[in-house]
Amino acid sequence: MGVKDFCSKYYVDRMGTASLKWDALDLRFGDPDLISMWVADMEFKVPEAVVEALHNRVDHGIFGYSFVPDSYYEAVIDWEYSHHGYKLEKEWMRISPGVVAALYWAVNMYTKEDDSVIILTPVYYPFHNCVKESHRNLVTCDLNYDKGIYTIDFEAFERKIVENQVKMYIMCSPHNPAGRVWTEEELEKMLEICARHKVLVVSDEIHQDLVFGEKKHIPAATIANGKYADNMITAFAASKTFNLATCLTSTIVIKNEELRKTWDEFTRVFNNVEVNIFGITAVEAALRGGNEWYQSLKKVIYHNYQMVVEEMKEFPEVYIAPLEGTYLLFMDLRNYVDIEQIKEFTQNQCRLAVDYGEWFGENWKGFIRLNLGTTPDIVMSAIDSIKTNLRKVNG
Ligand SMILES: Cc1ncc(COP(=O)(O)O)c(C=O)c1O
């Protein structure tokens, strides 16, 4: 389906639906009347298969205790294999109510207080919070940055691991907000360094399906024929791909038996609940019946990205991270806007709600992250506003 048809069929106005993105603007930004381009969910209704499966479940009318049916595991296994060549086994899989929850648990079950945990900044802010709020030592390592291009500083990564006796690396692959899809070489290099220094890898692959052009997401566990799979846990979900965040159902893969035992003991104590059958139903239906919707969605996101790049050519020193993966666009406004004025510019002048660079790391003030998981019209109104106000600022 083309971009226009997809948007007219699936776009939904979310105002008045307890949407964090639209109805919590006042709460979060102190202003209810902004164009919302922040938190990572979308304005698109889920595939018909999901709505139908949920309807059927509701019509049944019984919501007693459930377990995860084999058909759910099979749907996840099939998706991972057909889309990413990742051969999973059911016994390695666990379910969590979100990837962020799993990150918090992993930090708490696999490290001790004051242990060091490393992240590559700028990165999704819960990566920072899960370490700091768990009273671990957060070690940040900035990506190399050059005019919108982000690469890994391997020398600094290894040095910081050694200096701080780092115990865990929380990896974002694909990377939010830099939009990078790590190459096989980059992944192998990171995993090799971690293995050599006995650093456990937590690989957040929630954006695995949203990759563009020639780029290919490579699950960390498959690198070097699975050589590093015993030194990691992987987290992914259908929630970004199919706009199911509030269904609270994510997959955690733990191949190593010892790590799995620790996971099971920890979650028995701290998450002793049954599954949410609506989440299970929605995810299974999306993976089985949502492929066409998903392929069309990718076209919309990439169209939005290309449109932004084209529109922003008027300001050649606004650097935009090439969108290899995710639907989140990181934009460097520092050549045009004083970094101390970035919020005044973005929120008060442009009337936008965005994620600010400094949320992702202290050295990234002056950057904003825009959510492209919406209609071209909404993206265009945000970009128009940025351009109009950049012209004013730069007279
Ligand atoms: C890298 C990354 N991990 C996790 C999440 C959220 O995961 P969940 O909603 O499953 O907690 C996001 C959402 O934007 C994300 O970008």
The ligand as an SDF file (V2000), in Angstrom:
LIG
                    3D

 16 16  0  0  0  0  0  0  0  0999 V2000
   15.7600    1.4750   22.7020 C   0  0  0  0  0  0  0  0  0  0  0  0
   14.4180    1.3570   23.3510 C   0  0  0  0  0  0  0  0  0  0  0  0
   14.2060    0.4070   24.2760 N   0  0  0  0  0  0  0  0  0  0  0  0
   13.0100    0.2640   24.8860 C   0  0  0  0  0  0  0  0  0  0  0  0
   11.9500    1.1010   24.5810 C   0  0  0  0  0  0  0  0  0  0  0  0
   10.6490    0.9470   25.2850 C   0  0  0  0  0  0  0  0  0  0  0  0
   10.3730   -0.3700   25.5060 O   0  0  0  0  0  0  0  0  0  0  0  0
    9.0960   -0.8370   26.3230 P   0  0  0  0  0  0  0  0  0  0  0  0
    7.9610    0.0440   25.9410 O   0  0  0  0  0  0  0  0  0  0  0  0
    8.9350   -2.2450   25.8960 O   0  0  0  0  0  0  0  0  0  0  0  0
    9.4570   -0.7190   27.7530 O   0  0  0  0  0  0  0  0  0  0  0  0
   12.1310    2.1000   23.6180 C   0  0  0  0  0  0  0  0  0  0  0  0
   11.0350    3.0240   23.3130 C   0  0  0  0  0  0  0  0  0  0  0  0
   11.2000    4.0100   22.6650 O   0  0  0  0  0  0  0  0  0  0  0  0
   13.3890    2.2360   22.9960 C   0  0  0  0  0  0  0  0  0  0  0  0
   13.6110    3.1690   22.0720 O   0  0  0  0  0  0  0  0  0  0  0  0
  1  2  1  0
  2  3  1  0
  2 15  2  0
  3  4  2  0
  4  5  1  0
  5  6  1  0
  5 12  2  0
  6  7  1  0
  7  8  1  0
  8  9  2  0
  8 10  1  0
  8 11  1  0
 12 13  1  0
 12 15  1  0
 13 14  2  0
 15 16  1  0
M  END
$$$$
